[in-house]
Each structure stands twice: as structure tokens, then as C-alpha cells.
Amino acid sequence: MKTILLLVHDDGGQESRVQAALDLTRTLEGHLVCLDVTIMPTLVVADALGDAGFGMLLQEEKQREAGNRTQLEARLAHEDVSWDWRDATGEVGPCLRDEAALADLIVVNRQLEACPVPDMRALAGDLVVKARTPVLAVPEDLVRLDLDRALIAWDGSTASAAALRAAVPLLRYAERVTIIAIGDESDRLPAEAAAVYLSRYDIHAEIEHVALDGAKVGDVLFGRVSGGHFGYVVMGGFGHHRVAEALFGGVTRMMLTKSPVPIFLAH
């Protein structure tokens, strides 16, 4: 894992994304790709304002991102990381997916509380499913990326196994790795198998088996994460059908809404 793709855009989550990406790039001795996306005004806005109004909004967005680039490039010049800068104009998801073909990890936010545009929760979910590149979704108040303490949310699914495999380069830097298996495990790949897999990489994980006792999986996982004992969570993104996730409020959706720590997602 050497190439880190960072979404650059002047919004309320940018600082946490930048800090997480810098911490990752330093730790992995990798290369940071900064993709600055100028977001096109929506068709609804364009229809309402006409061509002149559309052009004015787009120009304002371009000017904001030009100023954003100037500030961030000055900062990056003093950081001890390898980096380059790329510009794109359009919708954030497709722009990131285009660049993700040769990236090992994409850094975005989970849902931003005070900044509905871009919709970061939807963006993270879209990237996990369509880009086929692991995603790190960070909360907007992240100050430093803690790679020392990792929690792996394990349900024995193909998605959780994919996330575990993809996270191995990060898990190697952890001082403590915990695998949490919630609920009935009788019909799925056991957490012990995941621990054996990690041990071959000299990653020695603890295992916690947690009974539901009438609670929801998402609530149990969120409670464990909220305890402050872990720096990030590794989990499969949308292990069930996306329609089912939307209707029943899946674990991935819940964690992208309110996780207090970064989420490493793969599908």
C-alpha cells in the first residue's frame, strides 16, 4: 500500500482528510495523490439560474478551489511526504473513481454534520462498491490518525474478509489488533480463521465474541468503538444487498453516519 488518493475540496472535512492522508503516507513511506475536485453546480440550480447564473457559480467554485490549492500546496511543501496534485471538474464520485484505478487507498470523510455538499456518506458508500479500492472514511474532527489500535469487525462474510486482507499493510503497524465477532457465528467463517490468516503476517490479534442478547449488531459495534479504546475500525462495506442496507439501516450506513473513529472499508 503505497499510493494514497486524497479528496481535496474546500469543505468542512478537508482538514481531517488531509491530516489522515499525511499520517498514512508518512507511515507507509508512500506517495500522496491530491485530487482537487471543482464541483459543477447541479442541474436544478442551472435550470433555475440560466446559463449566466450557472457560469457565475462555476467561476466562483473555481476561484475557491484555486485559493484552496495555493494554501495547501504551500503547506505540503513543508511536509516530509512525496506528493503530486491533480485537478478535476465534475461530480466528486466519478472523478475519484477515475483516479482510483492506480490507487491503493482513498481518503474521504464519513458523513459531515454541518456540510451537506458533497454528501460524504453517500460518496464513501459509492466508492466502496464501485471503485473496488479500499476507502478510509474519517470523522471531521480527526486531529491525528491512530494506527496503533485497530478493531476488526468480523461477520465471516466475503466483504469482511476483503477488508481484512486489504488492511494488512496498516495492521502491521498496530500494537494491538482486536477482532470482534458479534452474534451467532454457526454458519459463517469463524473469527479464529481470520486470526490465523493474520498470524501469517506476524499480526497477532485478540478475539472477542459478543452475544447480541436482543441488541442490534450496529449498536453493539458502535458502543464498542465509542469506548475510546481503538484508533480505527476495519469492516466490510455493504456486505448485504444495497437495497436491504437502505431499507433496514445497515451497519455500514450507521457507522458512516456517526463513527467517532476512522473506518477502513472494502467490498
C-alpha positions in Angstrom: 0.0 0.0 0.0 1.9 3.0 -1.3 -0.4 5.3 -3.3 -2.9 7.3 -1.2 -5.6 9.2 -3.1 -6.9 12.2 -1.2 -10.0 14.1 -2.0 -9.2 17.8 -1.9 -12.1 20.3 -1.8 -12.7 23.4 0.3 -15.3 22.0 2.8 -15.7 21.3 6.5 -14.0 17.9 6.3 -10.9 18.8 4.4 -8.5 19.3 7.3 -9.3 15.9 8.8 -8.8 14.2 5.4 -5.5 16.0 4.8 -4.2 15.1 8.3 -5.2 11.4 7.9 -3.7 11.2 4.4 -0.4 12.8 5.6 -0.2 10.4 8.6 -0.8 7.4 6.3 1.7 8.5 3.7 4.4 9.0 6.2 3.8 5.7 8.0 3.7 3.8 4.8 6.5 5.7 3.2 4.2 6.2 0.2 3.1 8.8 -2.3 0.1 11.2 -1.8 -2.1 12.0 -4.8 -4.1 15.1 -4.1 -7.2 15.3 -6.4 -8.8 18.7 -6.2 -12.4 18.5 -7.4 -14.2 21.6 -8.6 -17.9 20.6 -8.2 -20.2 21.5 -11.0 -23.5 23.2 -10.0 -26.4 20.9 -10.0 -28.8 20.7 -12.9 -31.6 22.1 -10.7 -29.5 25.1 -10.0 -28.5 25.5 -13.6 -32.2 25.4 -14.7 -33.2 28.0 -12.1 -30.4 30.5 -12.8 -29.9 30.0 -16.5 -26.6 29.9 -18.4 -25.3 33.2 -16.9 -26.0 32.2 -13.3 -24.6 28.7 -13.9 -21.4 30.2 -15.3 -21.1 32.6 -12.4 -21.4 29.8 -9.8 -18.9 27.6 -11.6 -16.4 30.5 -11.7 -16.8 31.2 -8.0 -16.2 27.5 -7.3 -13.1 27.5 -9.5 -11.8 30.6 -7.7 -12.4 29.0 -4.2 -10.5 25.8 -5.3 -7.7 27.9 -6.8 -7.2 29.6 -3.5 -7.5 26.3 -1.7 -4.8 24.8 -3.9 -2.5 27.7 -3.2 -2.8 27.3 0.6 -2.5 23.5 0.6 0.5 23.4 -1.8 2.3 25.9 0.5 1.6 23.5 3.4 2.6 20.4 1.5 5.9 21.9 0.5 6.9 21.7 4.2 5.6 18.2 4.8 8.0 15.3 4.6 5.9 13.3 2.1 6.1 12.6 -1.6 3.0 14.2 -3.3 1.6 15.5 -6.6 -1.5 17.5 -7.5 -4.3 16.8 -10.0 -7.3 18.9 -10.9 -10.8 17.7 -11.9 -14.2 19.3 -12.6 -17.4 17.4 -12.2 -19.1 15.2 -9.7 -16.9 14.0 -6.9 -17.6 10.3 -7.1 -16.8 9.8 -10.8 -13.7 12.0 -10.5 -12.3 9.9 -7.6 -13.2 6.6 -9.3 -11.3 7.7 -12.4 -8.2 8.3 -10.4 -8.6 5.3 -8.1 -7.6 2.8 -10.8 -4.0 3.1 -9.7 -4.5 4.0 -6.0 -4.2 1.7 -3.0 -6.5 3.7 -0.7 -8.9 6.6 -1.0 -9.2 9.1 1.9 -12.6 10.8 2.3 -14.9 11.6 5.2 -17.8 9.8 6.8 -20.9 12.0 7.0 -20.2 15.6 7.7 -22.6 17.1 10.2 -22.6 20.7 9.0 -21.7 20.3 5.4 -24.3 18.5 3.2 -22.5 19.1 0.0 -20.8 16.9 -1.1 -22.7 14.1 0.6 -19.8 12.3 2.1 -21.6 9.3 3.5 -23.1 8.6 0.0 -19.7 9.2 -1.6 -17.9 6.8 0.7 -20.5 4.1 0.0 -20.4 4.7 -3.7 -16.6 4.4 -3.8 -16.5 1.2 -1.7 -18.9 -0.6 -4.1 -17.9 0.9 -7.5 -14.2 1.8 -7.2 -13.1 -1.5 -5.9 -10.4 0.3 -3.9 -10.4 0.4 -0.1 -11.7 3.6 1.5 -10.7 5.3 4.7 -13.7 7.5 5.9 -12.6 9.8 8.7 -14.7 11.9 11.1 -14.5 15.7 10.6 -12.9 16.3 14.0 -9.9 14.0 13.4 -6.7 15.5 14.7 -4.3 12.6 14.3 -4.7 9.1 12.7 -4.1 6.5 15.4 -2.8 3.3 13.7 -1.7 1.7 17.0 -5.1 0.2 18.0 -7.2 -1.5 15.4 -10.6 -3.1 15.7 -11.7 -5.6 13.0 -15.5 -6.0 12.7 -15.9 -9.6 11.6 -19.0 -11.3 10.4 -17.4 -14.1 8.3 -18.7 -12.5 5.0 -16.8 -12.1 1.8 -16.8 -8.3 2.4 -15.3 -8.6 5.9 -12.6 -10.9 4.5 -11.8 -8.5 1.7 -11.5 -5.6 4.2 -9.2 -7.7 6.4 -6.9 -8.7 3.5 -6.8 -5.1 2.2 -5.9 -3.7 5.7 -2.9 -6.0 6.3 -0.4 -3.2 5.4 -1.9 -1.0 8.0 -2.4 -3.7 10.6 1.3 -4.4 10.6 1.8 -1.1 12.3 -0.7 -1.7 15.1 0.4 -2.5 18.6 -3.0 -4.0 19.3 -5.4 -5.7 16.9 -8.8 -7.0 18.1 -11.2 -9.0 16.1 -14.8 -8.6 17.3 -17.4 -11.2 16.3 -20.9 -10.2 17.2 -23.9 -12.6 17.4 -24.4 -16.2 16.1 -21.3 -17.5 14.2 -22.5 -21.0 13.5 -23.0 -20.6 9.7 -20.0 -18.4 8.8 -16.2 -18.3 8.7 -15.1 -18.1 12.3 -13.1 -15.2 13.7 -10.4 -17.8 14.6 -9.7 -18.3 10.9 -9.2 -14.6 10.4 -6.8 -14.6 13.3 -4.8 -17.5 11.8 -4.7 -15.6 8.5 -3.3 -12.5 10.2 -0.7 -14.5 12.1 1.0 -15.5 8.9 1.8 -11.8 8.5 3.1 -11.7 12.1 -0.1 -9.8 13.2 -1.3 -11.4 16.4 -4.9 -10.5 17.1 -7.1 -10.9 20.1 -10.6 -12.2 19.6 -13.8 -11.0 21.3 -17.1 -13.0 20.9 -20.0 -10.8 21.8 -23.6 -12.1 22.2 -26.4 -9.8 20.9 -28.9 -10.5 23.7 -31.6 -8.7 21.7 -29.4 -5.8 20.6 -28.7 -4.8 17.0 -25.2 -5.5 15.6 -24.7 -1.9 14.7 -25.5 -0.7 18.2 -23.1 -3.2 19.7 -20.3 -2.3 17.4 -20.9 1.4 17.8 -20.8 1.0 21.6 -17.5 -0.8 21.4 -16.0 1.8 19.2 -17.3 4.7 21.3 -15.4 3.4 24.3 -12.3 5.1 23.1 -10.1 2.0 23.0 -9.4 1.9 19.3 -7.9 4.2 16.7 -9.8 2.9 13.7 -12.2 0.1 12.5 -11.7 -2.3 9.7 -15.0 -3.6 8.2 -16.6 -4.9 5.1 -18.6 -2.3 3.2 -22.2 -3.1 2.4 -21.9 -6.9 2.9 -25.6 -7.2 2.2 -27.6 -6.0 -0.8 -27.6 -2.2 -1.0 -31.4 -2.1 -1.1 -31.6 -4.1 2.1 -29.0 -1.7 3.7 -31.1 1.3 2.7 -34.3 -0.2 4.0 -33.2 -1.6 7.2 -30.3 0.7 8.2 -27.3 -1.5 7.8 -24.2 -1.5 9.9 -22.1 0.2 7.3 -24.6 3.0 6.9 -24.8 3.6 10.6 -21.0 3.6 11.0 -20.7 6.1 8.1 -23.2 8.3 9.9 -21.7 8.6 13.3 -18.5 6.6 13.9 -16.2 8.5 16.2 -13.1 6.9 14.6 -12.0 6.4 11.0 -13.5 3.4 9.2 -11.4 1.3 6.8 -13.9 -0.1 4.3 -13.6 -2.6 1.4 -16.1 -4.6 -0.6 
